[in-house]
């Protein structure tokens, strides 16, 4: 024991997660409150540009920091980073271009295959196959703290925009309520669960797994209700209600890019947690 430790009170492992839960709640309230206070802000697309750029940078920056923790050579680190960053960025650019040009909106009188479901599921199918079975990605996940992939998704509070749209009559409640509430809860809990994992709590692994499953269930419900309540061949809900603007820019960036990219983050987090459990049920910290 050193002089610096004399009289120091032990830290309650639950304190940090509770504090982070408060932070997540404040972020959610601020985001929803700003959109209520400034109704003309979101349609400009400026918030979408800023938030998407920040999230993109956080994902690619976190990827690089994770690679620095591996024993890969500098050349291999750069190669792995580019192999993920380049297609990830091109994917965003293509989706953004289609969204701005109105390519995800249904055309009255024209029957065609809906593009939005393709934008959601195609990247998920390809990404899951590539990312969840790659040995190099497995090595990266082993080197990266498990709290990173959880805490990163605090950005899910931005899904609260669906609740704002519902109150303004631009989104049907059958879709906006479960989608908005589910995203808010996932985002609010993200930092808290990450803090629980980082605190080395024995409940950290279970909390992270449950959080991932809840986040995926949120998407399943949102995608289903969105498809069944939007104009198109699958619509059986909201037949006389407000026309959903989910296919219009900038809102469409959430389901067209935010949803599939977040699903892949959930898949990576689950793979990481399963690898941790496989190595040792009572092994090293998962922080």
BALOBA-1460 file (C-alpha; in Angstrom, 3 decimals):
// residues 287
<rec num="1" residu="x" x="0.000" y="0.000" z="0.000"/>
<rec num="2" residu="x" x="1.298" y="3.442" z="-0.881"/>
<rec num="3" residu="x" x="0.644" y="6.802" z="0.737"/>
<rec num="4" residu="x" x="-1.582" y="7.706" z="-2.230"/>
<rec num="5" residu="x" x="-3.914" y="4.836" z="-1.475"/>
<rec num="6" residu="x" x="-4.320" y="5.555" z="2.249"/>
<rec num="7" residu="x" x="-7.816" y="6.746" z="3.024"/>
<rec num="8" residu="x" x="-9.046" y="6.186" z="-0.535"/>
<rec num="9" residu="x" x="-12.575" y="4.878" z="-0.618"/>
<rec num="10" residu="x" x="-13.283" y="1.828" z="-2.785"/>
<rec num="11" residu="x" x="-15.068" y="2.637" z="-6.017"/>
<rec num="12" residu="x" x="-18.556" y="1.219" z="-6.359"/>
<rec num="13" residu="x" x="-18.566" y="-0.716" z="-9.672"/>
<rec num="14" residu="x" x="-22.174" y="0.392" z="-10.226"/>
<rec num="15" residu="x" x="-21.461" y="4.123" z="-9.948"/>
<rec num="16" residu="x" x="-19.908" y="4.604" z="-13.387"/>
<rec num="17" residu="x" x="-22.651" y="2.710" z="-15.287"/>
<rec num="18" residu="x" x="-25.345" y="4.747" z="-13.527"/>
<rec num="19" residu="x" x="-23.546" y="7.966" z="-14.356"/>
<rec num="20" residu="x" x="-23.212" y="6.892" z="-17.982"/>
<rec num="21" residu="x" x="-26.910" y="6.025" z="-18.058"/>
<rec num="22" residu="x" x="-27.586" y="9.610" z="-17.044"/>
<rec num="23" residu="x" x="-25.277" y="10.850" z="-19.806"/>
<rec num="24" residu="x" x="-27.129" y="8.770" z="-22.389"/>
<rec num="25" residu="x" x="-30.464" y="10.078" z="-21.128"/>
<rec num="26" residu="x" x="-29.285" y="13.680" z="-21.337"/>
<rec num="27" residu="x" x="-28.046" y="13.161" z="-24.901"/>
<rec num="28" residu="x" x="-31.401" y="11.679" z="-25.918"/>
<rec num="29" residu="x" x="-33.368" y="14.516" z="-24.312"/>
<rec num="30" residu="x" x="-31.131" y="17.130" z="-25.934"/>
<rec num="31" residu="x" x="-31.434" y="15.583" z="-29.388"/>
<rec num="32" residu="x" x="-35.214" y="15.196" z="-29.273"/>
<rec num="33" residu="x" x="-35.612" y="18.602" z="-27.627"/>
<rec num="34" residu="x" x="-33.549" y="20.388" z="-30.275"/>
<rec num="35" residu="x" x="-35.599" y="18.797" z="-33.047"/>
<rec num="36" residu="x" x="-38.809" y="19.870" z="-31.347"/>
<rec num="37" residu="x" x="-37.522" y="23.406" z="-30.773"/>
<rec num="38" residu="x" x="-36.194" y="23.822" z="-34.320"/>
<rec num="39" residu="x" x="-38.600" y="21.952" z="-36.627"/>
<rec num="40" residu="x" x="-36.984" y="23.333" z="-39.779"/>
<rec num="41" residu="x" x="-33.504" y="22.069" z="-38.884"/>
<rec num="42" residu="x" x="-33.746" y="18.348" z="-39.728"/>
<rec num="43" residu="x" x="-35.220" y="18.815" z="-43.239"/>
<rec num="44" residu="x" x="-32.142" y="20.827" z="-44.254"/>
<rec num="45" residu="x" x="-30.053" y="17.665" z="-43.996"/>
<rec num="46" residu="x" x="-27.353" y="19.466" z="-42.019"/>
<rec num="47" residu="x" x="-27.821" y="17.388" z="-38.834"/>
<rec num="48" residu="x" x="-27.678" y="14.229" z="-40.956"/>
<rec num="49" residu="x" x="-24.406" y="15.297" z="-42.562"/>
<rec num="50" residu="x" x="-22.805" y="16.182" z="-39.232"/>
<rec num="51" residu="x" x="-23.967" y="13.136" z="-37.283"/>
<rec num="52" residu="x" x="-23.213" y="10.695" z="-40.089"/>
<rec num="53" residu="x" x="-19.706" y="12.140" z="-40.508"/>
<rec num="54" residu="x" x="-19.034" y="11.889" z="-36.759"/>
<rec num="55" residu="x" x="-20.319" y="8.302" z="-36.564"/>
<rec num="56" residu="x" x="-18.319" y="7.308" z="-39.642"/>
<rec num="57" residu="x" x="-15.150" y="8.829" z="-38.210"/>
<rec num="58" residu="x" x="-15.756" y="7.153" z="-34.838"/>
<rec num="59" residu="x" x="-16.173" y="3.728" z="-36.445"/>
<rec num="60" residu="x" x="-13.079" y="4.021" z="-38.647"/>
<rec num="61" residu="x" x="-11.057" y="5.638" z="-35.851"/>
<rec num="62" residu="x" x="-12.051" y="2.892" z="-33.436"/>
<rec num="63" residu="x" x="-11.117" y="0.313" z="-36.060"/>
<rec num="64" residu="x" x="-7.618" y="1.771" z="-36.329"/>
<rec num="65" residu="x" x="-7.164" y="1.981" z="-32.558"/>
<rec num="66" residu="x" x="-8.234" y="-1.650" z="-32.322"/>
<rec num="67" residu="x" x="-5.721" y="-2.651" z="-34.987"/>
<rec num="68" residu="x" x="-2.978" y="-0.897" z="-33.033"/>
<rec num="69" residu="x" x="-3.683" y="-3.288" z="-30.153"/>
<rec num="70" residu="x" x="-3.036" y="-6.359" z="-32.325"/>
<rec num="71" residu="x" x="0.343" y="-7.908" z="-33.121"/>
<rec num="72" residu="x" x="-0.158" y="-7.259" z="-36.839"/>
<rec num="73" residu="x" x="2.700" y="-5.675" z="-38.720"/>
<rec num="74" residu="x" x="2.202" y="-2.002" z="-39.690"/>
<rec num="75" residu="x" x="1.618" y="-3.026" z="-43.286"/>
<rec num="76" residu="x" x="-1.034" y="-5.589" z="-42.377"/>
<rec num="77" residu="x" x="-2.774" y="-3.093" z="-40.075"/>
<rec num="78" residu="x" x="-3.007" y="-0.597" z="-42.917"/>
<rec num="79" residu="x" x="-4.203" y="-3.277" z="-45.328"/>
<rec num="80" residu="x" x="-6.960" y="-4.486" z="-42.991"/>
<rec num="81" residu="x" x="-8.035" y="-0.918" z="-42.226"/>
<rec num="82" residu="x" x="-8.243" y="-0.013" z="-45.920"/>
<rec num="83" residu="x" x="-10.020" y="-3.280" z="-46.759"/>
<rec num="84" residu="x" x="-12.811" y="-2.212" z="-44.404"/>
<rec num="85" residu="x" x="-12.697" y="1.594" z="-44.624"/>
<rec num="86" residu="x" x="-12.795" y="1.882" z="-48.423"/>
<rec num="87" residu="x" x="-15.886" y="-0.278" z="-49.105"/>
<rec num="88" residu="x" x="-17.556" y="1.089" z="-45.970"/>
<rec num="89" residu="x" x="-17.116" y="4.655" z="-47.228"/>
<rec num="90" residu="x" x="-18.140" y="3.787" z="-50.782"/>
<rec num="91" residu="x" x="-21.248" y="2.101" z="-49.413"/>
<rec num="92" residu="x" x="-22.149" y="5.299" z="-47.554"/>
<rec num="93" residu="x" x="-21.532" y="7.406" z="-50.667"/>
<rec num="94" residu="x" x="-23.735" y="5.228" z="-52.884"/>
<rec num="95" residu="x" x="-26.596" y="5.154" z="-50.383"/>
<rec num="96" residu="x" x="-26.323" y="8.901" z="-49.866"/>
<rec num="97" residu="x" x="-26.481" y="9.544" z="-53.620"/>
<rec num="98" residu="x" x="-29.554" y="7.357" z="-54.039"/>
<rec num="99" residu="x" x="-31.225" y="8.980" z="-51.036"/>
<rec num="100" residu="x" x="-30.662" y="12.551" z="-52.238"/>
<rec num="101" residu="x" x="-31.984" y="11.701" z="-55.705"/>
<rec num="102" residu="x" x="-35.163" y="10.239" z="-54.183"/>
<rec num="103" residu="x" x="-34.362" y="6.705" z="-55.241"/>
<rec num="104" residu="x" x="-35.809" y="5.167" z="-52.073"/>
<rec num="105" residu="x" x="-39.200" y="6.852" z="-52.389"/>
<rec num="106" residu="x" x="-42.099" y="4.961" z="-53.983"/>
<rec num="107" residu="x" x="-43.313" y="6.364" z="-57.309"/>
<rec num="108" residu="x" x="-47.120" y="6.605" z="-57.565"/>
<rec num="109" residu="x" x="-48.488" y="4.264" z="-60.211"/>
<rec num="110" residu="x" x="-45.170" y="2.479" z="-60.672"/>
<rec num="111" residu="x" x="-44.790" y="-1.060" z="-59.347"/>
<rec num="112" residu="x" x="-41.153" y="-1.969" z="-58.742"/>
<rec num="113" residu="x" x="-39.047" y="-3.911" z="-56.305"/>
<rec num="114" residu="x" x="-38.662" y="-1.731" z="-53.181"/>
<rec num="115" residu="x" x="-35.099" y="-0.464" z="-52.957"/>
<rec num="116" residu="x" x="-35.042" y="0.230" z="-49.232"/>
<rec num="117" residu="x" x="-35.269" y="-3.435" z="-48.133"/>
<rec num="118" residu="x" x="-32.425" y="-4.222" z="-50.544"/>
<rec num="119" residu="x" x="-30.355" y="-1.410" z="-49.038"/>
<rec num="120" residu="x" x="-30.955" y="-2.858" z="-45.585"/>
<rec num="121" residu="x" x="-30.529" y="-6.587" z="-46.130"/>
<rec num="122" residu="x" x="-27.932" y="-6.897" z="-48.904"/>
<rec num="123" residu="x" x="-25.094" y="-5.254" z="-46.917"/>
<rec num="124" residu="x" x="-26.062" y="-7.221" z="-43.816"/>
<rec num="125" residu="x" x="-25.903" y="-10.573" z="-45.610"/>
<rec num="126" residu="x" x="-22.577" y="-9.776" z="-47.267"/>
<rec num="127" residu="x" x="-21.137" y="-8.098" z="-44.174"/>
<rec num="128" residu="x" x="-22.063" y="-10.887" z="-41.777"/>
<rec num="129" residu="x" x="-20.406" y="-13.463" z="-44.008"/>
<rec num="130" residu="x" x="-17.226" y="-11.417" z="-44.373"/>
<rec num="131" residu="x" x="-16.866" y="-9.919" z="-40.903"/>
<rec num="132" residu="x" x="-18.072" y="-12.696" z="-38.636"/>
<rec num="133" residu="x" x="-16.007" y="-15.475" z="-40.191"/>
<rec num="134" residu="x" x="-12.763" y="-13.634" z="-40.938"/>
<rec num="135" residu="x" x="-9.807" y="-14.820" z="-38.857"/>
<rec num="136" residu="x" x="-8.205" y="-11.376" z="-38.949"/>
<rec num="137" residu="x" x="-11.386" y="-9.775" z="-37.702"/>
<rec num="138" residu="x" x="-11.445" y="-12.388" z="-34.945"/>
<rec num="139" residu="x" x="-7.911" y="-11.388" z="-33.953"/>
<rec num="140" residu="x" x="-8.961" y="-7.744" z="-33.962"/>
<rec num="141" residu="x" x="-11.959" y="-8.470" z="-31.748"/>
<rec num="142" residu="x" x="-9.759" y="-10.360" z="-29.292"/>
<rec num="143" residu="x" x="-7.481" y="-7.325" z="-28.988"/>
<rec num="144" residu="x" x="-10.252" y="-4.742" z="-28.744"/>
<rec num="145" residu="x" x="-12.071" y="-4.012" z="-25.452"/>
<rec num="146" residu="x" x="-15.610" y="-5.396" z="-25.583"/>
<rec num="147" residu="x" x="-16.965" y="-2.130" z="-24.222"/>
<rec num="148" residu="x" x="-16.037" y="-0.254" z="-27.421"/>
<rec num="149" residu="x" x="-18.556" y="-1.873" z="-29.756"/>
<rec num="150" residu="x" x="-21.297" y="-1.370" z="-27.183"/>
<rec num="151" residu="x" x="-20.618" y="2.227" z="-26.186"/>
<rec num="152" residu="x" x="-20.203" y="3.283" z="-29.813"/>
<rec num="153" residu="x" x="-23.903" y="2.813" z="-30.460"/>
<rec num="154" residu="x" x="-24.886" y="5.669" z="-28.188"/>
<rec num="155" residu="x" x="-25.670" y="7.317" z="-31.529"/>
<rec num="156" residu="x" x="-28.862" y="5.243" z="-31.608"/>
<rec num="157" residu="x" x="-30.517" y="8.090" z="-29.669"/>
<rec num="158" residu="x" x="-30.744" y="9.829" z="-33.063"/>
<rec num="159" residu="x" x="-33.556" y="7.405" z="-33.835"/>
<rec num="160" residu="x" x="-35.676" y="9.611" z="-31.612"/>
<rec num="161" residu="x" x="-36.325" y="11.635" z="-34.764"/>
<rec num="162" residu="x" x="-39.076" y="9.122" z="-35.581"/>
<rec num="163" residu="x" x="-40.975" y="10.186" z="-32.468"/>
<rec num="164" residu="x" x="-40.635" y="13.807" z="-33.545"/>
<rec num="165" residu="x" x="-41.980" y="12.881" z="-36.992"/>
<rec num="166" residu="x" x="-44.926" y="11.078" z="-35.403"/>
<rec num="167" residu="x" x="-45.915" y="14.106" z="-33.324"/>
<rec num="168" residu="x" x="-45.886" y="16.194" z="-36.514"/>
<rec num="169" residu="x" x="-48.033" y="13.736" z="-38.434"/>
<rec num="170" residu="x" x="-45.340" y="12.774" z="-40.932"/>
<rec num="171" residu="x" x="-44.892" y="9.184" z="-39.739"/>
<rec num="172" residu="x" x="-47.484" y="6.600" z="-38.668"/>
<rec num="173" residu="x" x="-47.471" y="5.686" z="-35.001"/>
<rec num="174" residu="x" x="-47.509" y="1.954" z="-35.774"/>
<rec num="175" residu="x" x="-43.959" y="2.405" z="-37.086"/>
<rec num="176" residu="x" x="-42.609" y="5.535" z="-35.402"/>
<rec num="177" residu="x" x="-43.452" y="4.622" z="-31.811"/>
<rec num="178" residu="x" x="-41.698" y="1.216" z="-31.597"/>
<rec num="179" residu="x" x="-38.826" y="2.366" z="-33.840"/>
<rec num="180" residu="x" x="-38.231" y="5.634" z="-32.000"/>
<rec num="181" residu="x" x="-38.638" y="4.261" z="-28.480"/>
<rec num="182" residu="x" x="-36.514" y="1.195" z="-29.240"/>
<rec num="183" residu="x" x="-33.694" y="3.284" z="-30.678"/>
<rec num="184" residu="x" x="-33.782" y="5.713" z="-27.763"/>
<rec num="185" residu="x" x="-33.614" y="2.909" z="-25.198"/>
<rec num="186" residu="x" x="-30.765" y="1.201" z="-27.066"/>
<rec num="187" residu="x" x="-28.788" y="4.430" z="-27.339"/>
<rec num="188" residu="x" x="-29.437" y="5.524" z="-23.758"/>
<rec num="189" residu="x" x="-28.309" y="2.154" z="-22.410"/>
<rec num="190" residu="x" x="-25.227" y="1.858" z="-24.651"/>
<rec num="191" residu="x" x="-22.791" y="3.862" z="-22.515"/>
<rec num="192" residu="x" x="-24.140" y="2.380" z="-19.294"/>
<rec num="193" residu="x" x="-23.745" y="-1.198" z="-20.502"/>
<rec num="194" residu="x" x="-20.290" y="-0.370" z="-21.857"/>
<rec num="195" residu="x" x="-19.383" y="1.030" z="-18.450"/>
<rec num="196" residu="x" x="-20.656" y="-2.137" z="-16.775"/>
<rec num="197" residu="x" x="-18.463" y="-4.217" z="-19.083"/>
<rec num="198" residu="x" x="-15.443" y="-1.974" z="-18.515"/>
<rec num="199" residu="x" x="-15.931" y="-2.084" z="-14.729"/>
<rec num="200" residu="x" x="-15.246" y="-5.837" z="-14.818"/>
<rec num="201" residu="x" x="-18.607" y="-6.544" z="-13.261"/>
<rec num="202" residu="x" x="-19.549" y="-10.230" z="-13.296"/>
<rec num="203" residu="x" x="-22.801" y="-9.146" z="-14.952"/>
<rec num="204" residu="x" x="-21.035" y="-7.263" z="-17.736"/>
<rec num="205" residu="x" x="-21.032" y="-10.096" z="-20.268"/>
<rec num="206" residu="x" x="-24.707" y="-10.881" z="-19.730"/>
<rec num="207" residu="x" x="-25.703" y="-7.212" z="-19.883"/>
<rec num="208" residu="x" x="-23.804" y="-6.716" z="-23.144"/>
<rec num="209" residu="x" x="-25.368" y="-9.780" z="-24.735"/>
<rec num="210" residu="x" x="-28.878" y="-8.765" z="-23.669"/>
<rec num="211" residu="x" x="-28.268" y="-5.228" z="-24.942"/>
<rec num="212" residu="x" x="-27.199" y="-6.601" z="-28.335"/>
<rec num="213" residu="x" x="-30.255" y="-8.822" z="-28.584"/>
<rec num="214" residu="x" x="-32.533" y="-5.950" z="-27.607"/>
<rec num="215" residu="x" x="-30.938" y="-3.708" z="-30.242"/>
<rec num="216" residu="x" x="-31.441" y="-6.347" z="-32.930"/>
<rec num="217" residu="x" x="-35.042" y="-6.939" z="-31.829"/>
<rec num="218" residu="x" x="-35.626" y="-3.195" z="-32.119"/>
<rec num="219" residu="x" x="-34.492" y="-3.313" z="-35.739"/>
<rec num="220" residu="x" x="-36.606" y="-6.376" z="-36.507"/>
<rec num="221" residu="x" x="-39.726" y="-4.637" z="-35.228"/>
<rec num="222" residu="x" x="-38.904" y="-1.334" z="-36.941"/>
<rec num="223" residu="x" x="-38.168" y="-2.957" z="-40.316"/>
<rec num="224" residu="x" x="-41.337" y="-5.046" z="-40.169"/>
<rec num="225" residu="x" x="-43.682" y="-2.227" z="-39.135"/>
<rec num="226" residu="x" x="-41.992" y="0.134" z="-41.597"/>
<rec num="227" residu="x" x="-42.532" y="-2.240" z="-44.507"/>
<rec num="228" residu="x" x="-46.132" y="-2.974" z="-43.540"/>
<rec num="229" residu="x" x="-47.090" y="0.683" z="-43.039"/>
<rec num="230" residu="x" x="-45.335" y="2.319" z="-46.011"/>
<rec num="231" residu="x" x="-46.879" y="2.690" z="-49.491"/>
<rec num="232" residu="x" x="-46.048" y="-0.390" z="-51.530"/>
<rec num="233" residu="x" x="-47.022" y="-3.987" z="-52.209"/>
<rec num="234" residu="x" x="-46.495" y="-5.010" z="-48.563"/>
<rec num="235" residu="x" x="-48.638" y="-2.313" z="-46.966"/>
<rec num="236" residu="x" x="-51.396" y="-3.701" z="-44.770"/>
<rec num="237" residu="x" x="-51.147" y="-1.185" z="-41.911"/>
<rec num="238" residu="x" x="-51.747" y="2.548" z="-41.751"/>
<rec num="239" residu="x" x="-53.988" y="2.454" z="-44.832"/>
<rec num="240" residu="x" x="-55.749" y="5.697" z="-43.885"/>
<rec num="241" residu="x" x="-53.035" y="7.273" z="-41.769"/>
<rec num="242" residu="x" x="-50.229" y="9.720" z="-42.591"/>
<rec num="243" residu="x" x="-47.938" y="8.788" z="-45.470"/>
<rec num="244" residu="x" x="-44.596" y="7.669" z="-44.067"/>
<rec num="245" residu="x" x="-41.640" y="9.867" z="-44.983"/>
<rec num="246" residu="x" x="-39.143" y="7.165" z="-44.069"/>
<rec num="247" residu="x" x="-38.121" y="6.862" z="-47.726"/>
<rec num="248" residu="x" x="-37.407" y="10.575" z="-48.073"/>
<rec num="249" residu="x" x="-34.058" y="12.255" z="-47.531"/>
<rec num="250" residu="x" x="-32.652" y="12.894" z="-44.947"/>
<rec num="251" residu="x" x="-34.689" y="10.496" z="-42.769"/>
<rec num="252" residu="x" x="-34.070" y="7.586" z="-45.133"/>
<rec num="253" residu="x" x="-30.357" y="7.612" z="-44.253"/>
<rec num="254" residu="x" x="-31.261" y="5.946" z="-40.957"/>
<rec num="255" residu="x" x="-32.870" y="2.785" z="-42.386"/>
<rec num="256" residu="x" x="-30.817" y="2.732" z="-45.599"/>
<rec num="257" residu="x" x="-27.397" y="3.004" z="-43.939"/>
<rec num="258" residu="x" x="-27.681" y="3.439" z="-40.183"/>
<rec num="259" residu="x" x="-29.721" y="0.283" z="-39.653"/>
<rec num="260" residu="x" x="-27.557" y="-2.202" z="-41.629"/>
<rec num="261" residu="x" x="-24.294" y="-0.741" z="-40.316"/>
<rec num="262" residu="x" x="-25.616" y="-0.962" z="-36.749"/>
<rec num="263" residu="x" x="-26.751" y="-4.550" z="-37.301"/>
<rec num="264" residu="x" x="-23.197" y="-5.401" z="-38.370"/>
<rec num="265" residu="x" x="-21.832" y="-3.727" z="-35.221"/>
<rec num="266" residu="x" x="-24.215" y="-5.860" z="-33.151"/>
<rec num="267" residu="x" x="-23.059" y="-8.972" z="-35.010"/>
<rec num="268" residu="x" x="-19.416" y="-8.116" z="-34.337"/>
<rec num="269" residu="x" x="-20.122" y="-7.440" z="-30.669"/>
<rec num="270" residu="x" x="-21.928" y="-10.766" z="-30.282"/>
<rec num="271" residu="x" x="-19.061" y="-12.576" z="-32.012"/>
<rec num="272" residu="x" x="-16.608" y="-10.860" z="-29.678"/>
<rec num="273" residu="x" x="-18.609" y="-11.804" z="-26.588"/>
<rec num="274" residu="x" x="-18.932" y="-15.418" z="-27.714"/>
<rec num="275" residu="x" x="-15.176" y="-15.612" z="-28.315"/>
<rec num="276" residu="x" x="-14.606" y="-14.286" z="-24.806"/>
<rec num="277" residu="x" x="-16.937" y="-16.865" z="-23.313"/>
<rec num="278" residu="x" x="-15.331" y="-19.622" z="-25.363"/>
<rec num="279" residu="x" x="-11.819" y="-18.716" z="-24.202"/>
<rec num="280" residu="x" x="-12.715" y="-18.873" z="-20.544"/>
<rec num="281" residu="x" x="-15.950" y="-18.422" z="-18.643"/>
<rec num="282" residu="x" x="-14.019" y="-16.967" z="-15.743"/>
<rec num="283" residu="x" x="-11.036" y="-15.735" z="-17.723"/>
<rec num="284" residu="x" x="-9.573" y="-12.272" z="-18.240"/>
<rec num="285" residu="x" x="-11.513" y="-9.042" z="-18.123"/>
<rec num="286" residu="x" x="-13.790" y="-8.287" z="-21.049"/>
<rec num="287" residu="x" x="-13.354" y="-4.555" z="-20.663"/>
